[in-house]
Amino acid sequence: MMRNFLRRATLWCTLTVTFCAYSTPTIVPDPPALAAKGYVLIDYNTGQVLAEKNANTKLNPASLTKLMTAYVAGQEVKAGNVTLNDQVLISKKAWAKNFPDSSKMFIEVGTKVPLMDLYRGLIVQSGNDASVAIAEYVAGSESAFVNMMNSWAEKLGLENTAYTNPHGLDSRGLYSTPLDIAKLGQAIIRDLPDIYSLYSETSYTYNGITQYNRNGLLRDRSMNVDGMKTGYTRKAGYSMATSATFGNMRLIAVVMGAESAKSRESVSKQLLSYGFRFFDTVSPTKANDVVTSVRVWMGDKDQLSLGVSDDIYLTLPRGDADKLVAQVEFDRELVAPIAKGEKVGSVVYKVDDETVLAKDLVAKSEIKQGSIIKRIIDWFKRLISGWL
């Protein structure tokens, strides 16, 4: 009886949940080979890698380190431990004069600076002095803040990343990878949207000095770049993390070890253009969607609505969205009680009969066990159903 039910259920769901159209072959060219020590292009929503070179190779991140500095401080703001209006007393260690040959926002020792100003100095001006000032204020000392940076790297799954300072100046033991930095970019956009908006600012004036964001793609009208960060040291070369949108799609490109500022922008633009040209991000199912309803035996209700726990996103070659098929498969015949959120099967997404993603099919509501009379009636109905 169980086998008959599952066979009927799977067939029924395949016929009713499929939204496949006439399919034609999809051709996606190989990604471009570009000049940099390492790079990666990922879809923000799915994390899928669309192009890469040495994506997991440990490289010197230079000022891309400041992405983590901003993330850690942002998490402290989010937790309520500090506020963006706090006045930060600038120590001698954070004094701009300590960074004579590197980027700074020109803060002066003994002055008090709002944390938000330091944030802009960190993100827009890439201030090394701002990095130290933020680190000392948030954690009490630069070394304690570095410990927080490494703890967050571990929490975010950045397996090939280690920090030794909050600014990214050359230091033994400081390293990351293009993929880890792309994952960090995801976290910033996802977890700290208010902070991320600062990455699109093209200039900032502090202490009477106006400095311009070194991310030249922010001013490129051919694409919608809204962040993130550049980096350079003599040992690291020129690096850049960039995020851009096109319609509902967001991509993140990370380039490390390019030969010049123009080169890192060119490589980043080519990666983003490749992704937007040949791929789509689609969301076939939302968390609040009812994927299907199914008969439940022995319950206080006969029908149960089913769906998924989170919004589903897929990265597909452009044109493959029209070939997408969703098939519902049950783990078992459903008998009450069933808890809300309980897994009862899978939603399998396919293109040209190839599975691209499988997600848990879960109960959208609770069904309690029915009365004794209801259970007796359902027992006879199940018996008859099995005979048929």
C-alpha positions as CSV (number, residue, x, y, z in Angstrom):
1,M,0.0,0.0,0.0
2,M,2.8,2.4,0.9
3,R,4.6,1.8,-2.4
4,N,1.4,2.4,-4.4
5,F,0.8,5.7,-2.5
6,L,4.4,7.0,-3.0
7,R,4.3,6.1,-6.7
8,R,1.0,8.0,-7.2
9,A,2.1,10.9,-5.1
10,T,5.4,11.4,-7.0
11,L,3.7,11.1,-10.4
12,W,0.9,13.6,-9.4
13,C,3.4,16.2,-8.1
14,T,5.6,15.9,-11.2
15,L,2.6,16.6,-13.4
16,T,1.3,19.5,-11.4
17,V,4.4,21.3,-10.1
18,T,6.4,21.2,-13.4
19,F,6.7,24.5,-15.2
20,C,8.9,23.5,-18.0
21,A,8.8,25.2,-21.4
22,Y,10.2,24.1,-24.8
23,S,13.9,23.7,-24.3
24,T,16.7,24.7,-26.6
25,P,20.4,24.0,-26.0
26,T,22.1,26.6,-23.7
27,I,25.7,27.5,-24.5
28,V,27.8,29.2,-21.9
29,P,31.4,30.1,-23.0
30,D,34.3,29.5,-20.7
31,P,35.1,32.5,-18.4
32,P,37.8,34.8,-19.6
33,A,41.4,34.3,-18.6
34,L,42.5,37.5,-16.8
35,A,45.7,38.9,-15.5
36,A,45.8,38.8,-11.7
37,K,47.3,36.4,-9.1
38,G,43.8,35.3,-8.2
39,Y,40.1,36.1,-8.7
40,V,36.6,34.8,-8.2
41,L,33.1,35.7,-9.3
42,I,30.2,34.5,-7.3
43,D,26.4,35.0,-7.3
44,Y,25.5,36.8,-4.0
45,N,22.3,34.9,-3.4
46,T,23.5,31.4,-4.1
47,G,27.3,31.6,-3.5
48,Q,27.8,29.8,-6.8
49,V,31.2,30.3,-8.3
50,L,30.9,31.5,-11.9
51,A,34.6,32.1,-12.7
52,E,37.8,31.7,-10.7
53,K,41.5,31.6,-10.7
54,N,43.4,30.5,-7.6
55,A,40.2,31.2,-5.7
56,N,41.4,29.3,-2.6
57,T,45.0,30.3,-2.8
58,K,46.3,32.3,0.2
59,L,47.3,35.8,-0.9
60,N,48.0,39.2,0.8
61,P,44.7,41.0,1.1
62,A,46.1,44.5,1.7
63,S,43.3,46.9,2.5
64,L,40.7,44.3,1.7
65,T,41.4,43.5,5.4
66,K,39.3,46.6,6.2
67,L,36.2,44.7,5.0
68,M,36.5,42.6,8.2
69,T,37.3,45.6,10.3
70,A,34.1,47.2,9.1
71,Y,32.2,43.9,9.6
72,V,33.3,43.4,13.2
73,A,32.6,46.9,14.2
74,G,29.2,46.7,12.5
75,Q,28.3,43.6,14.4
76,E,29.2,45.5,17.6
77,V,26.9,48.4,16.6
78,K,24.2,45.9,15.7
79,A,24.5,44.2,19.1
80,G,24.2,47.6,20.9
81,N,27.7,47.5,22.4
82,V,28.6,50.7,20.6
83,T,26.7,53.3,18.6
84,L,27.6,55.3,15.5
85,N,27.2,58.5,17.5
86,D,29.8,57.5,20.0
87,Q,32.7,60.0,20.4
88,V,36.0,58.2,19.9
89,L,39.1,59.6,21.5
90,I,42.1,59.3,19.1
91,S,45.2,57.8,20.7
92,K,48.8,58.3,19.7
93,K,48.8,54.8,18.1
94,A,45.9,55.8,15.8
95,W,47.4,59.2,14.9
96,A,47.6,59.9,11.2
97,K,51.3,60.7,11.5
98,N,52.0,57.1,12.2
99,F,51.0,56.3,8.6
100,P,53.1,58.7,6.5
101,D,53.2,56.7,3.3
102,S,49.8,55.1,3.3
103,S,46.1,56.0,3.1
104,K,44.6,57.8,6.0
105,M,41.7,60.1,6.9
106,F,44.0,62.6,8.8
107,I,42.7,62.2,12.3
108,E,44.7,64.0,15.0
109,V,45.7,62.7,18.4
110,G,43.7,63.8,21.4
111,T,40.6,64.8,19.3
112,K,37.2,63.1,19.6
113,V,35.7,61.8,16.4
114,P,32.2,60.3,15.9
115,L,32.3,56.6,15.1
116,M,30.3,57.2,12.0
117,D,33.0,59.6,10.7
118,L,35.6,56.9,11.4
119,Y,33.5,54.4,9.4
120,R,33.5,56.7,6.4
121,G,37.2,57.3,6.8
122,L,37.7,53.5,6.9
123,I,35.4,52.7,4.0
124,V,35.6,55.7,1.6
125,Q,39.1,56.9,2.3
126,S,40.6,53.5,3.3
127,G,42.2,55.2,6.4
128,N,44.7,53.1,8.2
129,D,44.4,55.6,11.1
130,A,40.7,55.1,11.2
131,S,41.2,51.3,11.3
132,V,43.3,51.5,14.5
133,A,40.9,54.1,16.1
134,I,37.9,51.8,15.5
135,A,39.8,48.7,16.7
136,E,40.9,50.4,19.9
137,Y,37.5,51.8,20.7
138,V,35.5,48.6,19.9
139,A,37.8,46.1,21.6
140,G,39.9,48.2,24.0
141,S,43.1,47.4,22.1
142,E,44.2,46.7,18.5
143,S,45.3,43.1,19.5
144,A,42.0,42.3,21.1
145,F,40.2,43.6,18.0
146,V,42.4,41.3,15.8
147,N,41.2,38.4,17.9
148,M,37.6,39.4,17.2
149,M,38.4,39.6,13.5
150,N,39.8,36.0,13.5
151,S,36.8,34.8,15.6
152,W,34.4,36.2,13.1
153,A,36.4,34.7,10.2
154,E,36.0,31.3,11.8
155,K,32.2,31.9,12.3
156,L,31.8,32.9,8.7
157,G,33.6,29.8,7.5
158,L,36.6,31.7,6.1
159,E,38.9,28.7,6.3
160,N,41.9,30.2,4.6
161,T,42.0,33.6,6.2
162,A,44.0,35.0,9.1
163,Y,44.4,38.6,10.4
164,T,47.3,40.2,12.2
165,N,46.1,43.9,12.1
166,P,42.9,45.8,11.3
167,H,44.3,47.8,8.3
168,G,46.0,45.3,6.0
169,L,49.5,46.8,5.8
170,D,52.1,44.0,5.0
171,S,52.5,41.7,8.0
172,R,53.7,38.2,8.4
173,G,50.7,35.9,9.0
174,L,48.2,38.1,7.3
175,Y,46.5,36.3,4.4
176,S,43.1,35.5,2.8
177,T,41.8,34.2,-0.5
178,P,39.5,35.6,-3.3
179,L,36.8,33.2,-2.3
180,D,37.0,34.0,1.4
181,I,36.8,37.7,0.7
182,A,33.8,37.1,-1.6
183,K,32.1,35.3,1.3
184,L,32.9,38.2,3.6
185,G,31.4,40.5,1.1
186,Q,28.2,38.4,1.1
187,A,28.1,38.7,4.9
188,I,28.5,42.5,4.9
189,I,25.7,42.9,2.4
190,R,23.4,40.4,4.1
191,D,24.0,41.2,7.8
192,L,24.8,44.9,7.7
193,P,22.8,46.7,5.0
194,D,23.1,50.1,6.7
195,I,26.8,49.8,6.8
196,Y,27.0,48.5,3.2
197,S,25.4,51.7,1.9
198,L,28.5,53.6,2.8
199,Y,30.5,51.6,0.3
200,S,28.8,53.4,-2.6
201,E,29.9,56.9,-1.4
202,T,32.3,58.3,-3.9
203,S,34.0,60.9,-1.7
204,Y,34.3,62.1,1.9
205,T,35.7,65.2,3.5
206,Y,37.2,65.2,6.9
207,N,39.5,67.8,8.6
208,G,39.1,70.0,5.5
209,I,40.5,67.3,3.2
210,T,38.3,65.7,0.5
211,Q,39.3,62.3,-0.7
212,Y,37.7,60.1,-3.3
213,N,36.8,56.5,-3.2
214,R,39.4,54.5,-5.1
215,N,36.8,52.2,-6.5
216,G,36.6,53.7,-10.0
217,L,33.8,51.4,-11.0
218,L,31.4,53.3,-8.8
219,R,31.6,56.0,-11.4
220,D,31.2,53.7,-14.4
221,R,27.8,54.3,-15.8
222,S,27.8,51.1,-17.9
223,M,27.0,49.0,-14.8
224,N,25.4,49.4,-11.4
225,V,28.4,48.9,-9.0
226,D,27.5,49.9,-5.4
227,G,30.6,48.7,-3.5
228,M,33.0,47.4,-2.1
229,K,36.7,48.0,-1.4
230,T,40.1,48.4,-3.0
231,G,43.6,47.5,-1.7
232,Y,47.2,48.0,-2.4
233,T,50.6,47.3,-0.9
234,R,53.9,46.7,-2.7
235,K,53.9,43.0,-1.7
236,A,50.2,42.4,-2.4
237,G,49.8,44.3,-5.6
238,Y,46.5,45.9,-6.6
239,S,43.3,44.2,-5.3
240,M,39.6,44.9,-5.4
241,A,36.3,43.5,-4.2
242,T,33.3,44.7,-6.1
243,S,29.6,44.1,-6.0
244,A,27.1,45.1,-8.7
245,T,23.4,44.4,-9.6
246,F,21.5,43.8,-12.8
247,G,17.8,43.4,-12.3
248,N,17.3,40.9,-9.5
249,M,20.8,39.5,-9.8
250,R,23.8,40.6,-7.6
251,L,27.3,39.4,-8.2
252,I,30.5,39.8,-6.2
253,A,33.9,39.9,-7.9
254,V,37.2,39.7,-6.0
255,V,40.5,40.4,-7.8
256,M,43.8,40.0,-5.9
257,G,47.3,40.8,-7.1
258,A,46.6,42.8,-10.3
259,E,49.4,44.8,-11.8
260,S,47.8,48.3,-11.6
261,A,44.8,50.2,-10.4
262,K,43.4,50.2,-14.0
263,S,44.1,46.5,-14.4
264,R,42.1,45.6,-11.2
265,E,39.2,47.6,-12.5
266,S,39.4,46.1,-15.9
267,V,39.5,42.5,-14.6
268,S,36.6,43.2,-12.2
269,K,34.5,44.7,-14.9
270,Q,35.2,41.8,-17.3
271,L,34.2,39.3,-14.6
272,L,31.0,41.1,-13.7
273,S,30.1,41.6,-17.4
274,Y,30.6,37.8,-18.0
275,G,28.3,36.9,-15.1
276,F,25.5,39.2,-16.1
277,R,25.7,38.3,-19.8
278,F,25.6,34.5,-19.4
279,F,23.8,33.8,-16.1
280,D,20.5,34.5,-14.3
281,T,19.5,34.3,-10.7
282,V,16.0,32.9,-10.3
283,S,13.8,32.4,-7.2
284,P,11.2,29.8,-8.1
285,T,9.9,29.3,-4.6
286,K,9.6,31.7,-1.7
287,A,9.4,30.7,2.0
288,N,5.8,31.8,2.3
289,D,4.7,29.9,-0.9
290,V,2.5,26.8,-0.7
291,V,4.3,24.3,-3.0
292,T,1.5,21.7,-2.8
293,S,-1.1,20.3,-0.4
294,V,-1.4,16.7,0.5
295,R,-3.8,14.3,2.2
296,V,-2.9,13.5,5.9
297,W,-4.4,10.5,7.6
298,M,-5.5,10.2,11.3
299,G,-5.4,14.0,11.8
300,D,-7.7,16.7,13.0
301,K,-7.5,18.1,9.5
302,D,-7.3,16.2,6.2
303,Q,-5.1,18.5,4.1
304,L,-1.7,19.9,4.9
305,S,0.0,22.7,3.0
306,L,3.7,22.1,2.2
307,G,6.5,24.5,1.3
308,V,10.1,25.3,2.0
309,S,11.8,27.0,5.0
310,D,13.7,29.7,3.1
311,D,13.5,31.5,-0.2
312,I,15.0,29.4,-2.9
313,Y,17.6,30.9,-5.3
314,L,19.2,29.2,-8.2
315,T,22.0,30.4,-10.5
316,L,21.3,29.2,-14.0
317,P,22.8,29.8,-17.4
318,R,20.8,32.5,-19.1
319,G,17.8,30.9,-20.8
320,D,17.6,27.8,-18.6
321,A,15.0,29.4,-16.3
322,D,12.4,28.4,-18.9
323,K,13.5,24.8,-18.6
324,L,13.2,24.6,-14.8
325,V,11.2,21.7,-13.4
326,A,10.2,21.3,-9.8
327,Q,9.3,17.8,-8.6
328,V,7.8,17.0,-5.2
329,E,8.9,13.7,-3.6
330,F,7.5,12.4,-0.3
331,D,9.5,10.5,2.3
332,R,6.5,8.6,3.5
333,E,2.7,8.4,3.6
334,L,1.7,11.3,6.0
335,V,0.0,10.3,9.2
336,A,-0.7,12.7,12.1
337,P,0.6,14.1,14.2
338,I,2.8,16.3,12.1
339,A,4.7,19.3,13.6
340,K,5.0,22.7,11.8
341,G,8.3,22.8,10.0
342,E,8.7,19.0,10.0
343,K,10.4,17.6,6.9
344,V,8.0,15.3,4.9
345,G,9.9,15.1,1.6
346,S,11.9,17.1,-0.9
347,V,11.4,19.6,-3.7
348,V,13.8,18.7,-6.5
349,Y,14.7,21.4,-9.1
350,K,15.8,20.0,-12.5
351,V,17.0,21.4,-15.8
352,D,17.0,18.9,-18.7
353,D,16.5,16.0,-16.2
354,E,19.6,17.1,-14.3
355,T,19.1,18.0,-10.6
356,V,20.4,21.5,-9.8
357,L,19.1,21.7,-6.3
358,A,17.1,19.6,-3.7
359,K,15.5,21.3,-0.7
360,D,13.5,19.9,2.2
361,L,9.7,20.0,1.8
362,V,8.2,21.0,5.2
363,A,4.8,21.3,6.8
364,K,3.5,24.9,6.8
365,S,1.3,24.2,9.8
366,E,0.7,21.7,12.6
367,I,-1.7,18.8,12.3
368,K,-2.7,17.1,15.5
369,Q,-3.9,13.6,15.9
370,G,-7.6,13.3,15.3
371,S,-10.3,11.8,17.5
372,I,-10.7,8.0,17.9
373,I,-13.7,8.0,15.6
374,K,-11.7,10.1,13.0
375,R,-8.8,7.6,13.2
376,I,-11.0,4.6,12.8
377,I,-12.7,6.2,9.7
378,D,-9.3,7.0,8.2
379,W,-8.0,3.5,8.9
380,F,-10.8,2.1,6.7
381,K,-10.2,4.7,4.0
382,R,-6.5,3.9,3.9
383,L,-7.3,0.2,3.6
384,I,-9.7,0.8,0.7
385,S,-7.2,3.2,-0.9
386,G,-4.5,0.4,-0.8
387,W,-6.8,-2.0,-2.5
388,L,-7.5,0.4,-5.3
